[in-house]
Amino acid sequence: MGSKLSCGVSIHEEELEGKKVYVAECAELGISDFGESIDETLNNLKEAINLVLEEAPEKAELLENQEPLLITRLFL
């Protein structure tokens, strides 16, 4: 893959079996992963993305030349 790939990632906390974990989601590919720290979570998601791209290289075009995203929170 010659071009740079990027994806938007959202991270939130959840409780799993009484333990706090972080969940990261990549909306472009519809995948997520989790970990005990943000760094671990992002590394796990990156591994998952790489596995998806190995199995389905055509999905890489979903991650090419993406414009920066703005993620915010709305208070109602």
MMTF fields as JSON, N, C-alpha, C and O atoms, coordinates in Angstrom:
{
  "mmtfVersion": "1.0.0",
  "mmtfProducer": "UNKNOWN",
  "numBonds": 303,
  "numAtoms": 304,
  "numGroups": 76,
  "numChains": 1,
  "numModels": 1,
  "chainsPerModel": [1],
  "groupsPerChain": [76],
  "chainIdList": ["A"],
  "bondAtomList": [4, 2, 8, 6, 12, 10, 16, 14, 20, 18, 24, 22, 28, 26, 32, 30, 36, 34, 40, 38, 44, 42, 48, 46, 52, 50, 56, 54, 60, 58, 64, 62, 68, 66, 72, 70, 76, 74, 80, 78, 84, 82, 88, 86, 92, 90, 96, 94, 100, 98, 104, 102, 108, 106, 112, 110, 116, 114, 120, 118, 124, 122, 128, 126, 132, 130, 136, 134, 140, 138, 144, 142, 148, 146, 152, 150, 156, 154, 160, 158, 164, 162, 168, 166, 172, 170, 176, 174, 180, 178, 184, 182, 188, 186, 192, 190, 196, 194, 200, 198, 204, 202, 208, 206, 212, 210, 216, 214, 220, 218, 224, 222, 228, 226, 232, 230, 236, 234, 240, 238, 244, 242, 248, 246, 252, 250, 256, 254, 260, 258, 264, 262, 268, 266, 272, 270, 276, 274, 280, 278, 284, 282, 288, 286, 292, 290, 296, 294, 300, 298],
  "bondOrderList": [1, 1, 1, 1, 1, 1, 1, 1, 1, 1, 1, 1, 1, 1, 1, 1, 1, 1, 1, 1, 1, 1, 1, 1, 1, 1, 1, 1, 1, 1, 1, 1, 1, 1, 1, 1, 1, 1, 1, 1, 1, 1, 1, 1, 1, 1, 1, 1, 1, 1, 1, 1, 1, 1, 1, 1, 1, 1, 1, 1, 1, 1, 1, 1, 1, 1, 1, 1, 1, 1, 1, 1, 1, 1, 1],
  "groupList": [{"groupName": "MET", "atomNameList": ["N", "CA", "C", "O"], "elementList": ["N", "C", "C", "O"], "formalChargeList": [0, 0, 0, 0], "bondAtomList": [1, 0, 2, 1, 3, 2], "bondOrderList": [1, 1, 2], "singleLetterCode": "M", "chemCompType": "L-PEPTIDE LINKING"}, {"groupName": "GLY", "atomNameList": ["N", "CA", "C", "O"], "elementList": ["N", "C", "C", "O"], "formalChargeList": [0, 0, 0, 0], "bondAtomList": [1, 0, 2, 1, 3, 2], "bondOrderList": [1, 1, 2], "singleLetterCode": "G", "chemCompType": "PEPTIDE LINKING"}, {"groupName": "SER", "atomNameList": ["N", "CA", "C", "O"], "elementList": ["N", "C", "C", "O"], "formalChargeList": [0, 0, 0, 0], "bondAtomList": [1, 0, 2, 1, 3, 2], "bondOrderList": [1, 1, 2], "singleLetterCode": "S", "chemCompType": "L-PEPTIDE LINKING"}, {"groupName": "LYS", "atomNameList": ["N", "CA", "C", "O"], "elementList": ["N", "C", "C", "O"], "formalChargeList": [0, 0, 0, 0], "bondAtomList": [1, 0, 2, 1, 3, 2], "bondOrderList": [1, 1, 2], "singleLetterCode": "K", "chemCompType": "L-PEPTIDE LINKING"}, {"groupName": "LEU", "atomNameList": ["N", "CA", "C", "O"], "elementList": ["N", "C", "C", "O"], "formalChargeList": [0, 0, 0, 0], "bondAtomList": [1, 0, 2, 1, 3, 2], "bondOrderList": [1, 1, 2], "singleLetterCode": "L", "chemCompType": "L-PEPTIDE LINKING"}, {"groupName": "CYS", "atomNameList": ["N", "CA", "C", "O"], "elementList": ["N", "C", "C", "O"], "formalChargeList": [0, 0, 0, 0], "bondAtomList": [1, 0, 2, 1, 3, 2], "bondOrderList": [1, 1, 2], "singleLetterCode": "C", "chemCompType": "L-PEPTIDE LINKING"}, {"groupName": "VAL", "atomNameList": ["N", "CA", "C", "O"], "elementList": ["N", "C", "C", "O"], "formalChargeList": [0, 0, 0, 0], "bondAtomList": [1, 0, 2, 1, 3, 2], "bondOrderList": [1, 1, 2], "singleLetterCode": "V", "chemCompType": "L-PEPTIDE LINKING"}, {"groupName": "ILE", "atomNameList": ["N", "CA", "C", "O"], "elementList": ["N", "C", "C", "O"], "formalChargeList": [0, 0, 0, 0], "bondAtomList": [1, 0, 2, 1, 3, 2], "bondOrderList": [1, 1, 2], "singleLetterCode": "I", "chemCompType": "L-PEPTIDE LINKING"}, {"groupName": "HIS", "atomNameList": ["N", "CA", "C", "O"], "elementList": ["N", "C", "C", "O"], "formalChargeList": [0, 0, 0, 0], "bondAtomList": [1, 0, 2, 1, 3, 2], "bondOrderList": [1, 1, 2], "singleLetterCode": "H", "chemCompType": "L-PEPTIDE LINKING"}, {"groupName": "GLU", "atomNameList": ["N", "CA", "C", "O"], "elementList": ["N", "C", "C", "O"], "formalChargeList": [0, 0, 0, 0], "bondAtomList": [1, 0, 2, 1, 3, 2], "bondOrderList": [1, 1, 2], "singleLetterCode": "E", "chemCompType": "L-PEPTIDE LINKING"}, {"groupName": "TYR", "atomNameList": ["N", "CA", "C", "O"], "elementList": ["N", "C", "C", "O"], "formalChargeList": [0, 0, 0, 0], "bondAtomList": [1, 0, 2, 1, 3, 2], "bondOrderList": [1, 1, 2], "singleLetterCode": "Y", "chemCompType": "L-PEPTIDE LINKING"}, {"groupName": "ALA", "atomNameList": ["N", "CA", "C", "O"], "elementList": ["N", "C", "C", "O"], "formalChargeList": [0, 0, 0, 0], "bondAtomList": [1, 0, 2, 1, 3, 2], "bondOrderList": [1, 1, 2], "singleLetterCode": "A", "chemCompType": "L-PEPTIDE LINKING"}, {"groupName": "ASP", "atomNameList": ["N", "CA", "C", "O"], "elementList": ["N", "C", "C", "O"], "formalChargeList": [0, 0, 0, 0], "bondAtomList": [1, 0, 2, 1, 3, 2], "bondOrderList": [1, 1, 2], "singleLetterCode": "D", "chemCompType": "L-PEPTIDE LINKING"}, {"groupName": "PHE", "atomNameList": ["N", "CA", "C", "O"], "elementList": ["N", "C", "C", "O"], "formalChargeList": [0, 0, 0, 0], "bondAtomList": [1, 0, 2, 1, 3, 2], "bondOrderList": [1, 1, 2], "singleLetterCode": "F", "chemCompType": "L-PEPTIDE LINKING"}, {"groupName": "THR", "atomNameList": ["N", "CA", "C", "O"], "elementList": ["N", "C", "C", "O"], "formalChargeList": [0, 0, 0, 0], "bondAtomList": [1, 0, 2, 1, 3, 2], "bondOrderList": [1, 1, 2], "singleLetterCode": "T", "chemCompType": "L-PEPTIDE LINKING"}, {"groupName": "ASN", "atomNameList": ["N", "CA", "C", "O"], "elementList": ["N", "C", "C", "O"], "formalChargeList": [0, 0, 0, 0], "bondAtomList": [1, 0, 2, 1, 3, 2], "bondOrderList": [1, 1, 2], "singleLetterCode": "N", "chemCompType": "L-PEPTIDE LINKING"}, {"groupName": "PRO", "atomNameList": ["N", "CA", "C", "O"], "elementList": ["N", "C", "C", "O"], "formalChargeList": [0, 0, 0, 0], "bondAtomList": [1, 0, 2, 1, 3, 2], "bondOrderList": [1, 1, 2], "singleLetterCode": "P", "chemCompType": "L-PEPTIDE LINKING"}, {"groupName": "GLN", "atomNameList": ["N", "CA", "C", "O"], "elementList": ["N", "C", "C", "O"], "formalChargeList": [0, 0, 0, 0], "bondAtomList": [1, 0, 2, 1, 3, 2], "bondOrderList": [1, 1, 2], "singleLetterCode": "Q", "chemCompType": "L-PEPTIDE LINKING"}, {"groupName": "ARG", "atomNameList": ["N", "CA", "C", "O"], "elementList": ["N", "C", "C", "O"], "formalChargeList": [0, 0, 0, 0], "bondAtomList": [1, 0, 2, 1, 3, 2], "bondOrderList": [1, 1, 2], "singleLetterCode": "R", "chemCompType": "L-PEPTIDE LINKING"}],
  "groupTypeList": [0, 1, 2, 3, 4, 2, 5, 1, 6, 2, 7, 8, 9, 9, 9, 4, 9, 1, 3, 3, 6, 10, 6, 11, 9, 5, 11, 9, 4, 1, 7, 2, 12, 13, 1, 9, 2, 7, 12, 9, 14, 4, 15, 15, 4, 3, 9, 11, 7, 15, 4, 6, 4, 9, 9, 11, 16, 9, 3, 11, 9, 4, 4, 9, 15, 17, 9, 16, 4, 4, 7, 14, 18, 4, 13, 4],
  "groupIdList": [1, 2, 3, 4, 5, 6, 7, 8, 9, 10, 11, 12, 13, 14, 15, 16, 17, 18, 19, 20, 21, 22, 23, 24, 25, 26, 27, 28, 29, 30, 31, 32, 33, 34, 35, 36, 37, 38, 39, 40, 41, 42, 43, 44, 45, 46, 47, 48, 49, 50, 51, 52, 53, 54, 55, 56, 57, 58, 59, 60, 61, 62, 63, 64, 65, 66, 67, 68, 69, 70, 71, 72, 73, 74, 75, 76],
  "secStructList": [7, 7, 1, 7, 5, 7, 7, 7, 3, 3, 3, 3, 3, 3, 3, 3, 6, 6, 3, 3, 3, 3, 3, 3, 3, 3, 6, 6, 6, 6, 3, 3, 3, 3, 3, 1, 1, 2, 2, 2, 2, 2, 2, 2, 2, 2, 2, 2, 2, 2, 2, 2, 2, 2, 2, 7, 4, 4, 4, 4, 4, 4, 4, 5, 6, 7, 7, 7, 7, 7, 7, 7, 7, 7, 7, 7],
  "xCoordList": [0.844, 0.0, 0.883, 1.521, 0.92, 1.77, 1.222, 1.993, -0.096, -0.664, -0.868, -0.95, -0.947, -1.183, -2.651, -3.536, -2.883, -4.243, -4.519, -3.625, -5.765, -6.157, -7.632, -8.38, -8.028, -9.441, -9.798, -8.947, -11.06, -11.555, -11.745, -12.253, -11.343, -11.46, -12.147, -11.77, -13.16, -13.78, -13.455, -13.396, -13.248, -12.889, -13.845, -14.127, -14.332, -15.16, -14.872, -14.307, -15.277, -15.088, -16.328, -17.453, -16.101, -17.177, -16.745, -15.573, -17.697, -17.389, -17.577, -18.619, -16.561, -16.594, -16.228, -15.106, -17.181, -16.976, -16.465, -15.546, -17.066, -16.71, -15.418, -14.945, -14.837, -13.55, -13.708, -14.398, -13.069, -13.127, -12.211, -11.047, -12.76, -11.975, -12.277, -13.295, -11.387, -11.584, -11.937, -11.346, -12.897, -13.317, -13.055, -13.486, -12.35, -12.065, -12.809, -12.822, -13.427, -14.198, -13.723, -13.475, -13.6, -13.281, -14.548, -14.925, -15.207, -16.499, -16.362, -17.253, -15.266, -15.1, -15.132, -15.658, -14.57, -14.52, -15.546, -15.756, -16.179, -17.168, -16.577, -17.19, -15.364, -14.738, -14.369, -14.237, -14.204, -13.81, -12.93, -12.872, -12.248, -11.444, -11.349, -11.773, -10.796, -10.746, -9.429, -8.652, -9.195, -8.008, -8.151, -9.118, -7.175, -7.211, -6.695, -6.967, -5.954, -5.475, -5.776, -6.062, -5.711, -5.954, -4.892, -5.213, -3.628, -2.559, -2.778, -2.649, -3.107, -3.358, -4.546, -4.515, -5.589, -6.781, -6.461, -6.886, -5.717, -5.356, -4.457, -4.612, -3.525, -2.675, -3.506, -3.28, -4.47, -5.337, -6.183, -6.361, -6.701, -7.499, -6.644, -7.087, -5.425, -4.521, -4.239, -4.216, -4.027, -3.817, -5.049, -4.93, -6.237, -7.486, -7.654, -8.062, -7.342, -7.441, -6.481, -6.851, -5.252, -4.266, -4.727, -4.52, -5.351, -5.863, -6.983, -7.037, -7.878, -8.958, -8.384, -8.833, -7.389, -6.8, -6.017, -5.928, -5.445, -4.778, -5.791, -5.548, -6.924, -7.951, -8.776, -9.239, -8.959, -9.771, -9.068, -9.494, -7.987, -7.199, -8.003, -7.613, -9.11, -9.936, -10.548, -10.95, -10.619, -11.177, -10.238, -10.645, -8.988, -8.025, -8.496, -8.201, -9.231, -9.69, -10.661, -10.842, -11.288, -12.147, -11.344, -11.887, -10.038, -9.176, -8.207, -7.381, -8.29, -7.376, -7.865, -9.056, -6.907, -7.156, -8.381, -9.179, -8.523, -9.644, -9.362, -8.248, -10.367, -10.266, -10.314, -10.921, -9.685, -9.762, -11.2, -12.034, -11.483, -12.812, -12.884, -11.89, -14.048, -14.312, -15.231, -16.344, -14.767, -15.596, -15.85, -14.916, -17.09, -17.457, -18.577, -19.047, -18.991, -20.094, -21.146, -20.834, -22.397, -23.518, -24.185, -24.484, -24.421, -25.138, -26.562, -26.784, -27.528, -28.929, -29.648, -30.851],
  "yCoordList": [-1.188, 0.0, 1.242, 1.553, 1.935, 3.085, 4.33, 5.154, 4.484, 5.685, 5.497, 4.378, 6.624, 6.567, 6.286, 6.81, 5.458, 5.121, 5.723, 5.829, 6.114, 6.621, 6.325, 6.102, 6.33, 6.127, 6.923, 7.217, 7.257, 7.906, 6.86, 5.77, 7.19, 6.255, 6.966, 8.074, 6.31, 6.821, 5.844, 4.633, 6.388, 5.576, 5.926, 7.096, 4.9, 5.119, 4.02, 2.975, 4.288, 3.315, 2.445, 2.901, 1.194, 0.256, -0.589, -0.609, -1.276, -2.224, -3.625, -3.939, -4.461, -5.829, -6.745, -6.709, -7.561, -8.48, -7.74, -8.203, -6.593, -5.808, -5.031, -4.484, -4.968, -4.298, -3.217, -3.419, -2.066, -0.98, -1.304, -1.657, -1.176, -1.336, -0.169, 0.508, 0.052, 1.062, 0.339, -0.692, 0.879, 0.31, 1.34, 2.488, 0.932, 1.803, 1.255, 0.048, 2.155, 1.759, 2.51, 3.715, 1.782, 2.358, 2.28, 1.203, 3.413, 3.437, 3.074, 2.434, 3.47, 3.2, 1.702, 1.287, 0.902, -0.54, -1.302, -2.496, -0.625, -1.274, -2.287, -3.317, -1.99, -2.918, -2.194, -0.97, -2.963, -2.395, -3.395, -4.573, -2.904, -3.751, -3.054, -1.906, -3.737, -3.164, -3.498, -4.324, -2.834, -3.078, -2.42, -1.703, -2.669, -2.119, -0.689, 0.016, -0.251, 1.132, 1.653, 0.878, 2.96, 3.539, 3.074, 2.745, 3.045, 2.588, 1.142, 0.819, 0.273, -1.126, -1.248, -2.032, -0.466, -0.494, -0.077, -0.736, 1.008, 1.476, 0.474, 0.258, -0.136, -1.161, -2.363, -2.913, -2.773, -3.896, -3.569, -4.412, -2.341, -1.941, -1.901, -2.322, -1.397, -1.342, -2.754, -2.976, -3.703, -5.098, -5.635, -6.302, -5.341, -5.808, -5.219, -5.919, -3.94, -3.295, -3.954, -4.242, -4.191, -4.837, -6.23, -6.623, -6.989, -8.313, -8.217, -9.008, -7.243, -7.055, -6.719, -7.255, -5.832, -5.43, -6.557, -6.607, -7.471, -8.65, -9.553, -10.053, -9.76, -10.665, -10.033, -10.731, -8.721, -8.017, -6.725, -5.644, -6.819, -5.635, -4.558, -3.39, -4.926, -3.927, -2.923, -1.832, -3.28, -2.36, -1.19, -0.208, -1.298, -0.215, 1.084, 2.165, 0.987, 2.219, 2.997, 4.198, 2.337, 3.044, 3.946, 4.863, 3.673, 4.408, 5.356, 5.982, 5.475, 6.341, 7.786, 8.064, 8.691, 10.123, 10.637, 11.397, 10.239, 10.708, 12.123, 12.437, 12.943, 14.274, 14.145, 13.209, 15.069, 15.027, 15.095, 15.77, 14.395, 14.382, 15.275, 15.473, 15.807, 16.53, 15.66, 15.337, 15.29, 14.517, 15.393, 15.946, 15.525, 16.384, 15.728, 14.65, 16.35, 15.88, 16.968, 18.139, 16.578, 17.51, 17.293, 16.157, 18.359, 18.289, 18.732, 19.825, 17.927, 18.211, 18.478, 18.738],
  "zCoordList": [0.0, 0.0, 0.0, 1.006, -1.098, -1.209, -0.541, -0.049, -0.514, 0.078, 1.57, 2.075, 2.258, 3.693, 3.954, 3.277, 4.935, 5.331, 6.701, 7.541, 6.912, 8.225, 8.429, 7.477, 9.686, 9.993, 11.241, 12.08, 11.339, 12.534, 13.623, 13.363, 14.828, 15.948, 17.098, 17.482, 17.641, 18.868, 19.988, 19.778, 21.176, 22.346, 23.475, 23.733, 24.134, 25.311, 26.337, 26.015, 27.576, 28.649, 28.781, 28.58, 29.12, 29.424, 30.609, 30.985, 31.182, 32.237, 31.674, 31.098, 31.846, 31.358, 32.516, 33.022, 32.927, 34.049, 35.282, 35.959, 35.566, 36.741, 36.63, 37.626, 35.451, 35.241, 34.186, 33.187, 34.402, 33.425, 32.253, 32.437, 31.031, 29.808, 28.883, 29.023, 27.948, 26.916, 25.625, 25.302, 24.89, 23.621, 22.533, 22.64, 21.488, 20.348, 19.137, 18.896, 18.379, 17.208, 15.969, 16.013, 14.873, 13.567, 12.735, 12.272, 12.543, 11.849, 10.373, 9.815, 9.733, 8.303, 7.992, 6.959, 8.887, 8.657, 9.493, 9.279, 10.434, 11.274, 12.236, 12.52, 12.747, 13.688, 14.965, 14.989, 16.022, 17.311, 18.041, 17.687, 19.061, 19.937, 21.281, 21.418, 22.273, 23.614, 24.29, 23.811, 25.417, 26.229, 27.579, 27.836, 28.447, 29.799, 29.873, 30.845, 28.857, 28.786, 27.384, 26.47, 27.227, 25.906, 24.913, 23.771, 25.342, 24.441, 24.009, 22.828, 24.96, 24.622, 23.667, 22.718, 23.928, 23.095, 21.665, 20.716, 21.505, 20.166, 19.448, 18.246, 20.167, 19.559, 19.117, 18.04, 19.949, 19.596, 18.361, 17.482, 18.302, 17.143, 15.883, 14.814, 16.006, 14.852, 14.33, 13.12, 15.242, 14.834, 14.115, 13.088, 14.657, 14.048, 12.651, 11.724, 12.5, 11.185, 10.201, 9.063, 10.64, 9.762, 9.342, 8.194, 10.254, 9.91, 8.879, 7.937, 9.063, 8.094, 6.728, 5.715, 6.696, 5.418, 4.757, 3.53, 5.559, 4.989, 4.306, 3.208, 4.958, 4.436, 3.316, 2.413, 3.373, 2.379, 1.976, 2.38, 1.176, 0.825, 0.105, 0.12, -0.52, -1.202, -0.225, -0.63, 1.045, 2.039, 2.341, 2.961, 1.904, 2.137, 1.503, 2.012, 0.392, -0.26, 0.626, 0.427, 1.598, 2.554, 3.484, 4.1, 3.578, 4.507, 3.811, 4.475, 2.49, 1.749, 1.743, 1.607, 1.895, 1.734, 2.492, 1.944, 3.702, 4.508, 5.023, 5.445, 4.98, 5.559, 7.088, 7.607, 7.804, 9.264, 9.737, 9.133, 10.811, 11.388, 12.602, 13.302, 12.847, 14.083, 14.915, 14.501, 16.067, 16.996, 18.196, 18.777, 18.57, 19.685, 20.478, 20.115, 21.522, 22.347, 22.386, 22.606, 22.172, 22.292, 23.628, 23.995, 24.359, 25.628, 25.399, 24.878, 25.766, 25.541, 26.867, 26.875]
}
